């Protein structure tokens, strides 16, 4: 029965990814790259400036940096370690190139969706919430579409994707420590319960600590391996480009396999255009929607161009991808161990635990926010929390292919809905960007008012009163 379900899901993925989604993702990304005048390249410096000034927040609220960390926590997970290894083993070295492409092009889509999420966020008892479901309802006037998206993302992230994260943790700990997957599942389930029953502020605090620590540690070790094998790097890049354009075909089907695996695993990792990160982006308190849009765009680069590239280069330097039957997290563990010693198995297991756990709590929040949108009975939130914990345990016991195939299918359906919405609404985000640029050119720290932009009549947060709190900060006298 399980094989039948897996075959049906696999067929759906083939149709969705081979004939529809790749073209739409690249097309929409290129469209917004042109509409924003290549913002993902021109505004890199501004992204770091915004990041540097994003730490402050109201008492009990979520800062721009914390919102950034929640979304990066969801991005930076097993996709960066296991997903990249799967892409390389199935699609060949060329898959890495297409991962880069989808990140560089998709970053523009990420800017648009996250700016829209900020523009149409709403206030709740914990601060703010928002995302694609909210701009589908308020800007497109399609509440039913928003409800479908809410159900889809709640199932996708809270349940299916969390199974993927837990699945990888169980294999990594089995490989490194010889622990049974049942024991790993029980332990991970308890940790998850401790955080998700604490609400968005606890999620923000945990993410703010875990994300910088785990990402820095992993990147430093990977950079050590790359520096140690510096003379091999030109050959590795040659393999990547040859594989990307079919000069040397991958065993799985040449350029087609490389492109499909690179884009699928790249999208799973950075989520650009999928409609997930906007749920975190909407939670923050910023003076202008563009600021959070820029931060989330930076998150795409951190995820794919930095962390995924580190994994890919370590795997290709080691040559472990040539070992038949080795894939996923075991491939990454073997690759790193061959370069720095057997302790790498333990290091990767700990890294994947932190990566996956941060992803689980980030994914959970996406589901919680969308359950709030559905305005269902409060008991459903408790049912969802219990279901998340169950799926975390289920994922540790499942076969690799089943959970990854389910993740691909749900990810593709979500992406199509969100891409349709942001294409329809993209002009609003472009106008908001123009407002930001205008204020920057006048030497101001941009402060946004919705009434200045056509199409934002239902943007309830961005009033004159809301703007005043930021203006007061600007004109506050300084004691000399």
C-alpha positions as CSV (number, residue, x, y, z in Angstrom):
1,X,0.0,0.0,0.0
2,X,2.8,2.4,1.0
3,X,4.6,1.6,-2.4
4,X,1.3,2.4,-4.3
5,X,1.0,5.8,-2.5
6,X,4.6,6.6,-3.1
7,X,4.2,5.8,-6.9
8,X,1.1,8.0,-7.1
9,X,3.0,10.9,-5.4
10,X,6.0,10.3,-7.6
11,X,3.9,10.5,-10.8
12,X,2.3,13.8,-9.6
13,X,5.8,15.2,-8.9
14,X,7.0,14.3,-12.3
15,X,4.1,16.1,-14.0
16,X,4.2,19.1,-11.7
17,X,8.0,19.6,-11.8
18,X,8.8,18.5,-15.3
19,X,6.2,20.5,-17.2
20,X,4.9,23.3,-15.0
21,X,6.8,24.6,-11.9
22,X,10.4,24.9,-13.2
23,X,9.2,27.2,-16.0
24,X,6.9,29.2,-13.8
25,X,9.5,29.7,-11.0
26,X,12.2,30.9,-13.4
27,X,9.7,33.0,-15.4
28,X,8.3,34.8,-12.3
29,X,11.8,35.3,-10.8
30,X,13.1,36.9,-14.0
31,X,9.9,39.1,-14.3
32,X,10.4,40.5,-10.8
33,X,14.2,40.8,-11.3
34,X,13.5,43.2,-14.1
35,X,10.5,44.9,-12.4
36,X,12.7,45.7,-9.3
37,X,15.7,46.6,-11.4
38,X,17.8,43.7,-10.1
39,X,17.2,44.5,-6.5
40,X,18.8,41.3,-5.3
41,X,22.1,42.5,-6.6
42,X,21.9,46.3,-6.4
43,X,20.7,46.3,-2.8
44,X,23.0,43.8,-1.2
45,X,24.7,46.6,0.8
46,X,21.4,47.9,2.0
47,X,20.4,44.4,3.1
48,X,23.3,44.3,5.5
49,X,22.6,47.9,6.7
50,X,19.0,46.9,7.5
51,X,20.3,43.7,9.3
52,X,22.6,45.8,11.4
53,X,19.7,48.0,12.6
54,X,17.1,45.3,13.0
55,X,17.5,44.2,16.6
56,X,15.2,46.5,18.4
57,X,11.6,45.6,19.1
58,X,8.6,46.6,21.3
59,X,8.2,44.8,24.7
60,X,6.8,41.4,24.0
61,X,7.0,41.8,20.2
62,X,9.1,40.3,17.5
63,X,12.1,42.2,16.1
64,X,13.0,42.3,12.4
65,X,16.1,40.2,13.2
66,X,14.0,37.6,15.1
67,X,11.5,37.4,12.2
68,X,14.5,36.9,9.9
69,X,15.8,34.2,12.2
70,X,12.4,32.4,12.3
71,X,12.4,32.2,8.5
72,X,16.0,31.3,8.2
73,X,15.5,28.6,10.8
74,X,12.9,27.1,8.5
75,X,15.1,27.5,5.5
76,X,18.3,26.3,7.0
77,X,17.5,22.7,7.7
78,X,18.0,19.3,6.3
79,X,17.8,20.7,2.8
80,X,21.2,22.3,3.2
81,X,22.9,19.1,4.3
82,X,20.8,16.1,3.2
83,X,18.9,17.8,0.3
84,X,22.1,19.1,-1.4
85,X,23.7,15.6,-1.1
86,X,20.6,14.0,-2.7
87,X,20.7,16.6,-5.5
88,X,24.3,15.8,-6.2
89,X,24.0,12.1,-6.0
90,X,20.9,11.9,-8.3
91,X,21.4,14.9,-10.6
92,X,25.2,15.0,-10.6
93,X,27.4,18.0,-9.9
94,X,25.5,20.1,-12.4
95,X,22.6,20.3,-9.9
96,X,24.6,22.7,-7.8
97,X,24.6,25.3,-10.7
98,X,20.8,25.1,-11.0
99,X,20.5,25.5,-7.2
100,X,22.5,28.8,-7.6
101,X,20.3,29.9,-10.5
102,X,17.0,29.4,-8.6
103,X,18.4,31.3,-5.6
104,X,19.7,34.3,-7.6
105,X,16.5,34.6,-9.7
106,X,14.1,33.5,-6.9
107,X,15.5,36.2,-4.6
108,X,13.5,38.8,-6.4
109,X,10.3,36.8,-5.9
110,X,11.3,36.5,-2.2
111,X,11.6,40.2,-1.9
112,X,8.1,40.7,-3.5
113,X,6.3,38.1,-1.3
114,X,7.8,39.3,1.9
115,X,7.2,43.0,1.2
116,X,3.6,42.2,0.5
117,X,3.3,40.1,3.7
118,X,4.5,43.2,5.7
119,X,2.2,45.5,3.9
120,X,-0.9,43.4,4.6
121,X,-0.1,42.1,8.0
122,X,-2.6,42.4,10.8
123,X,-2.3,43.1,14.6
124,X,-3.1,40.3,17.1
125,X,-2.6,39.7,20.8
126,X,1.0,38.7,20.3
127,X,2.0,41.4,17.9
128,X,1.5,40.9,14.1
129,X,0.8,38.0,11.8
130,X,0.3,37.7,8.0
131,X,1.5,35.9,4.9
132,X,0.1,34.8,1.5
133,X,-3.3,33.9,2.9
134,X,-3.7,37.4,4.2
135,X,-2.7,39.2,1.0
136,X,-4.8,36.8,-1.0
137,X,-7.8,37.9,1.1
138,X,-7.1,41.6,1.6
139,X,-5.4,42.6,-1.7
140,X,-6.8,40.0,-4.2
141,X,-10.2,39.8,-2.5
142,X,-10.0,35.9,-2.7
143,X,-10.6,34.7,0.9
144,X,-11.4,31.1,-0.3
145,X,-8.1,31.0,-2.1
146,X,-6.4,32.2,1.1
147,X,-8.2,29.4,3.1
148,X,-7.0,26.8,0.6
149,X,-3.5,28.1,0.9
150,X,-3.7,28.1,4.7
151,X,-4.8,24.4,4.8
152,X,-2.0,23.5,2.3
153,X,0.8,25.3,4.2
154,X,-0.4,24.0,7.5
155,X,-0.3,20.4,6.2
156,X,2.9,21.0,4.2
157,X,5.1,22.7,6.9
158,X,3.6,21.7,10.2
159,X,3.2,18.0,9.2
160,X,4.9,16.8,6.0
161,X,8.1,19.0,6.1
162,X,8.5,18.4,9.8
163,X,8.5,14.7,9.0
164,X,11.3,15.3,6.5
165,X,13.4,17.2,9.1
166,X,12.9,14.5,11.8
167,X,13.6,11.7,9.2
168,X,17.1,13.1,8.6
169,X,17.8,13.6,12.3
170,X,17.0,9.9,12.9
171,X,19.3,8.7,10.2
172,X,22.1,11.0,11.3
173,X,22.0,9.9,14.9
174,X,21.7,6.3,14.0
175,X,24.9,6.7,11.8
176,X,26.8,8.7,14.4
177,X,25.8,7.3,17.8
178,X,24.1,4.0,17.0
179,X,20.9,5.2,18.6
180,X,17.6,3.6,17.7
181,X,15.3,5.7,15.6
182,X,12.5,5.2,18.1
183,X,14.7,6.7,20.9
184,X,15.6,9.7,18.6
185,X,11.9,10.2,17.7
186,X,10.8,10.3,21.3
187,X,13.5,12.7,22.3
188,X,12.8,15.0,19.4
189,X,9.1,14.9,20.0
190,X,9.5,16.0,23.6
191,X,11.8,18.9,22.7
192,X,9.4,20.1,20.0
193,X,6.5,20.0,22.5
194,X,8.4,22.1,25.0
195,X,8.9,24.9,22.4
196,X,5.7,25.0,20.4
197,X,3.4,25.2,23.4
198,X,5.3,28.3,24.4
199,X,4.0,30.6,21.5
200,X,5.6,32.7,18.9
201,X,7.9,34.7,21.3
202,X,9.5,31.5,22.6
203,X,9.9,30.4,19.0
204,X,11.6,33.7,18.2
205,X,13.9,33.5,21.1
206,X,15.0,30.0,20.4
207,X,15.5,30.8,16.7
208,X,17.5,33.9,17.5
209,X,20.0,31.8,19.4
210,X,20.1,28.6,17.3
211,X,20.4,30.0,13.8
212,X,23.5,32.1,14.1
213,X,25.4,29.5,16.2
214,X,24.6,26.5,14.0
215,X,25.1,28.2,10.7
216,X,28.5,29.7,11.8
217,X,29.8,26.4,13.1
218,X,28.9,24.5,10.0
219,X,30.2,27.1,7.6
220,X,33.5,27.4,9.4
221,X,34.2,23.6,9.3
222,X,33.2,23.5,5.6
223,X,35.4,26.5,4.8
224,X,38.3,24.7,6.5
225,X,37.8,21.7,4.2
226,X,37.6,24.0,1.2
227,X,40.8,25.9,2.2
228,X,42.6,22.6,2.8
229,X,41.7,21.4,-0.7
230,X,42.1,24.8,-2.4
231,X,43.9,23.3,-5.4
232,X,40.9,21.1,-6.2
233,X,38.4,23.9,-6.3
234,X,38.9,24.8,-10.1
235,X,38.2,21.2,-11.0
236,X,35.1,21.1,-8.8
237,X,33.7,24.2,-10.4
238,X,34.5,22.7,-13.9
239,X,32.5,19.6,-12.9
240,X,29.6,21.7,-11.8
241,X,29.4,23.7,-15.0
242,X,30.0,20.7,-17.3
243,X,27.2,18.8,-15.5
244,X,24.9,21.8,-15.6
245,X,25.0,22.1,-19.4
246,X,25.2,18.4,-20.2
247,X,28.9,18.4,-21.3
248,X,29.3,15.4,-18.9
249,X,25.9,13.8,-18.4
250,X,24.8,12.8,-14.9
251,X,23.9,9.1,-14.5
252,X,20.3,10.0,-13.8
253,X,19.6,11.7,-17.1
254,X,22.1,14.5,-18.0
255,X,21.0,18.2,-18.0
256,X,17.4,17.4,-17.3
257,X,18.2,15.5,-14.1
258,X,20.7,18.1,-13.0
259,X,18.2,21.0,-13.6
260,X,15.2,19.2,-12.0
261,X,17.1,18.1,-8.9
262,X,18.9,21.4,-8.4
263,X,15.7,23.4,-8.6
264,X,13.7,21.1,-6.5
265,X,16.3,20.8,-3.7
266,X,17.1,24.5,-4.0
267,X,13.5,25.5,-3.6
268,X,13.1,23.1,-0.7
269,X,16.1,24.7,0.9
270,X,15.5,28.5,0.4
271,X,11.7,28.5,-0.3
272,X,12.0,31.6,-2.5
273,X,8.5,32.3,-4.0
274,X,6.9,29.4,-2.1
275,X,4.9,31.5,0.3
276,X,6.4,30.2,3.5
277,X,8.9,32.9,4.7
278,X,6.3,35.7,4.4
279,X,4.5,34.2,7.4
280,X,7.6,34.9,9.5
281,X,8.3,38.2,7.8
282,X,4.9,39.6,8.7
283,X,5.5,39.2,12.5
284,X,8.1,41.9,12.8
285,X,7.9,45.6,13.8
286,X,9.7,47.7,11.2
287,X,9.3,51.2,9.9
288,X,8.9,50.2,6.3
289,X,7.8,46.9,4.6
290,X,10.8,47.0,2.3
291,X,13.2,46.6,5.2
292,X,11.8,43.1,6.0
293,X,11.6,42.3,2.3
294,X,15.4,43.0,2.0
295,X,16.2,41.0,5.1
296,X,14.3,37.9,3.8
297,X,16.0,38.3,0.4
298,X,19.4,38.1,2.2
299,X,18.1,34.9,3.9
300,X,17.9,33.3,0.5
301,X,21.5,34.1,-0.2
302,X,22.6,32.9,3.3
303,X,20.8,29.6,2.7
304,X,21.7,28.6,-0.8
305,X,24.7,30.6,-2.0
306,X,26.5,30.2,1.4
307,X,25.4,27.1,3.3
308,X,24.2,24.9,0.4
309,X,27.4,25.7,-1.6
310,X,29.5,24.7,1.4
311,X,27.8,21.2,1.5
312,X,28.1,20.8,-2.2
313,X,31.8,21.7,-2.4
314,X,32.6,19.3,0.6
315,X,30.8,16.4,-1.1
316,X,32.4,17.0,-4.5
317,X,35.9,17.6,-3.1
318,X,35.7,14.3,-1.2
319,X,34.4,12.3,-4.2
320,X,32.0,10.5,-1.9
321,X,29.2,11.2,-4.4
322,X,30.7,8.5,-6.6
323,X,30.0,5.8,-3.9
324,X,27.1,3.7,-5.1
325,X,24.1,3.6,-2.8
326,X,25.3,6.5,-0.6
327,X,22.9,9.5,-0.5
328,X,21.2,12.0,1.8
329,X,22.7,12.8,5.2
330,X,24.9,9.7,5.2
331,X,26.6,11.1,2.1
332,X,27.3,14.4,3.8
333,X,28.6,12.6,6.9
334,X,30.9,10.4,4.8
335,X,32.2,13.3,2.8
336,X,33.1,15.4,5.8
337,X,34.5,12.5,7.7
338,X,36.9,11.7,4.9
339,X,38.3,15.3,5.2
340,X,38.5,16.0,8.9
341,X,38.2,12.6,10.6
342,X,35.6,10.4,12.2
343,X,34.5,13.1,14.6
344,X,32.7,14.7,11.6
345,X,30.0,12.0,11.9
346,X,29.2,13.3,15.4
347,X,29.6,17.0,14.3
348,X,27.1,16.5,11.4
349,X,24.7,14.7,13.7
350,X,24.7,17.6,16.1
351,X,24.5,20.2,13.3
352,X,21.6,18.4,11.6
353,X,19.8,18.1,15.0
354,X,20.1,21.9,15.5
355,X,19.3,22.6,11.8
356,X,16.3,20.3,11.8
357,X,15.0,21.4,15.2
358,X,15.1,25.0,14.3
359,X,13.3,24.2,11.1
360,X,10.6,22.2,12.9
361,X,9.8,25.1,15.2
362,X,9.9,27.6,12.3
363,X,7.6,25.3,10.2
364,X,5.3,24.9,13.2
365,X,4.8,28.7,13.4
366,X,3.8,28.9,9.7
367,X,1.0,26.4,10.5
368,X,-0.1,28.2,13.6
369,X,-0.3,31.6,11.8
370,X,-2.5,30.1,9.1
371,X,-4.8,28.3,11.5
372,X,-5.4,31.7,13.0
373,X,-6.3,32.9,9.5
374,X,-8.9,30.2,9.2
375,X,-10.6,31.5,12.4
376,X,-11.5,27.9,13.5
377,X,-12.3,26.8,17.0
378,X,-9.3,27.3,19.3
379,X,-9.2,23.6,20.0
380,X,-8.0,23.0,16.5
381,X,-4.7,24.7,17.4
382,X,-4.2,22.2,20.2
383,X,-5.0,19.4,17.7
384,X,-2.5,20.8,15.3
385,X,0.2,21.0,18.0
386,X,-0.4,17.3,18.9
387,X,-0.4,16.4,15.2
388,X,3.0,18.1,14.7
389,X,4.5,16.1,17.6
390,X,3.1,12.9,16.1
391,X,4.4,13.7,12.6
392,X,7.9,14.4,14.1
393,X,7.9,11.0,15.6
394,X,6.4,9.4,12.4
395,X,9.1,11.0,10.3
396,X,11.9,9.4,12.3
397,X,10.4,5.9,11.5
398,X,9.6,6.4,7.8
399,X,11.5,5.6,4.6
400,X,13.5,8.4,3.0
401,X,11.8,8.4,-0.4
402,X,8.2,8.6,0.9
403,X,8.7,11.8,3.0
404,X,10.9,13.6,0.5
405,X,8.4,12.8,-2.3
406,X,5.5,14.1,-0.2
407,X,7.5,17.3,0.5
408,X,8.1,17.9,-3.2
409,X,4.4,17.5,-4.1
410,X,3.1,19.8,-1.4
411,X,5.9,22.3,-2.0
412,X,5.0,22.5,-5.7
413,X,1.3,23.1,-5.1
414,X,2.0,25.8,-2.5
415,X,4.4,27.5,-4.8
416,X,2.0,27.6,-7.7
417,X,-0.7,29.3,-5.6
418,X,1.6,31.9,-4.1
419,X,3.3,32.7,-7.4
420,X,-0.1,33.4,-9.0
421,X,-0.9,35.8,-6.1
422,X,2.4,37.7,-6.2
423,X,2.3,38.1,-10.0
424,X,-1.2,39.7,-9.6
425,X,0.0,41.9,-6.7
426,X,3.6,42.5,-7.6
427,X,3.0,46.1,-8.8
428,X,2.0,47.1,-5.2
429,X,5.4,45.8,-3.9
430,X,7.2,47.7,-6.7
431,X,5.4,50.9,-5.7
432,X,6.3,50.3,-2.0
433,X,9.9,49.9,-3.1
434,X,9.7,53.2,-5.1
435,X,8.5,54.9,-1.9
436,X,11.5,53.5,0.0
437,X,13.9,54.6,-2.6
438,X,12.4,58.1,-2.7
439,X,12.8,58.5,1.1
440,X,16.3,57.1,1.0
441,X,17.3,59.6,-1.7
442,X,16.1,62.4,0.6
443,X,18.4,61.2,3.4
444,X,15.6,59.8,5.5
445,X,15.2,56.5,7.4
446,X,12.1,55.4,5.5
447,X,8.8,55.4,7.3
448,X,5.8,53.9,5.5
449,X,2.2,55.2,5.4
450,X,-0.3,53.0,3.4
451,X,-2.4,55.8,2.1
452,X,0.6,57.0,0.0
453,X,0.3,53.9,-2.2
454,X,-2.7,52.9,-4.4
455,X,-4.1,49.5,-3.7
456,X,-3.3,49.5,0.0
457,X,-6.7,50.5,1.3
458,X,-7.0,47.3,3.3
459,X,-3.5,47.6,4.8
460,X,-4.8,48.2,8.3
461,X,-1.5,48.6,10.2
462,X,0.3,51.3,8.3
463,X,-1.5,54.4,9.6
464,X,-0.2,57.9,10.5
465,X,-0.4,56.9,14.1
466,X,1.8,53.8,13.4
467,X,4.3,56.0,11.6
468,X,4.5,58.5,14.5
469,X,6.2,56.0,16.7
470,X,9.2,55.8,14.3
471,X,9.2,59.5,13.7
472,X,9.4,60.1,17.4
473,X,12.6,58.0,17.5
474,X,14.1,60.1,14.7
475,X,13.5,63.5,16.4
476,X,14.3,62.5,19.9
477,X,16.7,65.1,21.4
478,X,20.2,64.1,22.3
479,X,21.8,65.3,25.5
480,X,25.2,66.9,24.8
